[in-house]
Structures are given as C-alpha cells and as structure tokens.
Amino acid sequence: MTVVWNRAHQTLGEVTLCAILDRVLHGATLRFPDLAPLSVAGDGLQFGGLRRRIDAVPPAQLTAGLPYILVEFLAVLGQLTEEILAAPLHAELDALEMDRE
C-alpha cells in the first residue's frame, strides 16, 4: 500500500489521494467491518487502530479485506486517471515483489 501511495503521490498529491483512499476505506469497511479501525492520513493508510484490536479481528477479515483495499484503491486510481497511472503503479508493485524473492 505504501509503495502505491508514494508513487501515486508524485502525480496526484496528498489531498486527492486521501479523498480516494477514504472513499475506498469506507466501502471496504462496509464489507469488512472489522477493518473499521483503519484510517487515512497524509502519508496513507494507517494501521495503528487495527493493530490495537488485531486479536479481535478474524483472520478471514484480514486475508480478504486488506487485498480488497489495495485492489479497490488501484481500480479507483485507474478510473480517475483514465489508467494513466496503472502501468507505473503495477511496475512499482512488481519491483516490490522482485525484491522479496
């Protein structure tokens, strides 16, 4: 999430990204209510509230909900930018995956 945020921030800026991620997070918490402690700040998705409650969150909410947030964030960014950011964002994610291998 941080990699996508940082790359998109270069083009869209903090205010726009916060609004987009807030919209995505709202929709995600309707589907995955245990993720409601997540929040948005100027540097992206904030996990502090979730970390404090992590023992009460069913693992299924995490394994389904967190990828959902990332995919939705990428989808909304793509829709709003007519897919201009899609290739660079996916390249950043691919580079991150390559670094892990």
C-alpha positions in Angstrom: 0.0 0.0 0.0 2.9 2.4 0.8 4.5 1.8 -2.5 1.4 2.6 -4.4 0.7 5.6 -2.2 4.2 7.0 -2.7 4.1 6.5 -6.5 0.6 8.0 -6.9 1.5 10.9 -4.6 4.0 12.1 -7.2 1.2 12.7 -9.6 -2.0 13.3 -7.6 -0.9 14.8 -4.3 -1.9 14.3 -0.7 -5.4 15.8 -0.7 -6.6 13.8 -3.7 -5.1 10.6 -2.5 -6.6 11.0 1.0 -10.0 11.5 -0.6 -9.7 8.5 -2.8 -8.4 6.2 0.0 -11.1 7.5 2.3 -13.7 6.5 -0.2 -12.2 3.1 -0.7 -11.8 2.5 3.0 -15.5 3.5 3.6 -16.6 0.9 1.1 -14.2 -1.7 2.4 -15.4 -1.4 6.0 -19.0 -1.9 4.8 -17.9 -5.3 3.5 -15.3 -6.0 6.2 -16.5 -4.2 9.4 -13.6 -5.5 11.5 -11.3 -3.3 9.4 -13.1 -0.1 10.6 -10.1 0.9 12.9 -8.1 1.6 9.8 -7.8 5.3 9.0 -6.3 7.6 6.4 -3.6 10.2 7.0 -1.4 12.4 4.8 1.0 9.6 4.3 -1.5 6.8 3.5 -3.3 4.0 5.2 -2.9 4.0 9.0 -2.8 0.6 10.8 -2.5 1.8 14.4 -6.1 1.4 15.4 -6.2 -2.1 13.8 -3.0 -3.2 15.5 -4.6 -2.3 18.9 -7.5 -4.6 18.1 -5.8 -7.2 16.0 -6.6 -10.1 18.4 -10.3 -9.5 18.0 -10.2 -9.4 14.1 -11.0 -12.7 12.4 -8.1 -13.8 10.2 -10.5 -14.1 7.2 -11.3 -10.3 7.5 -7.6 -9.6 7.2 -6.8 -12.0 4.4 -9.8 -10.9 2.3 -10.1 -7.2 3.4 -6.6 -5.9 3.1 -6.1 -7.1 -0.5 -9.6 -5.8 -1.3 -8.5 -2.3 -0.2 -5.4 -2.4 -2.3 -7.3 -3.6 -5.4 -10.0 -1.1 -5.0 -7.5 1.7 -4.5 -5.8 0.7 -7.7 -9.1 0.5 -9.5 -10.3 3.9 -8.4 -7.0 5.5 -9.3 -7.2 3.9 -12.7 -10.7 5.1 -13.3 -10.0 8.7 -12.2 -6.8 8.9 -14.2 -8.0 7.0 -17.3 -5.5 4.3 -16.5 -2.5 6.7 -16.9 -1.1 5.6 -13.6 -1.9 1.9 -14.0 1.4 0.9 -15.6 3.7 2.8 -13.2 1.8 1.6 -10.2 1.8 -2.0 -11.3 5.6 -1.7 -12.1 6.2 -0.5 -8.5 4.3 -3.5 -7.2 6.2 -5.8 -9.5 9.5 -4.3 -8.3 8.5 -4.8 -4.7 7.7 -8.5 -5.4 11.0 -9.0 -7.2 12.8 -7.5 -4.2 11.2 -10.1 -1.9 12.3 -13.0 -4.0 
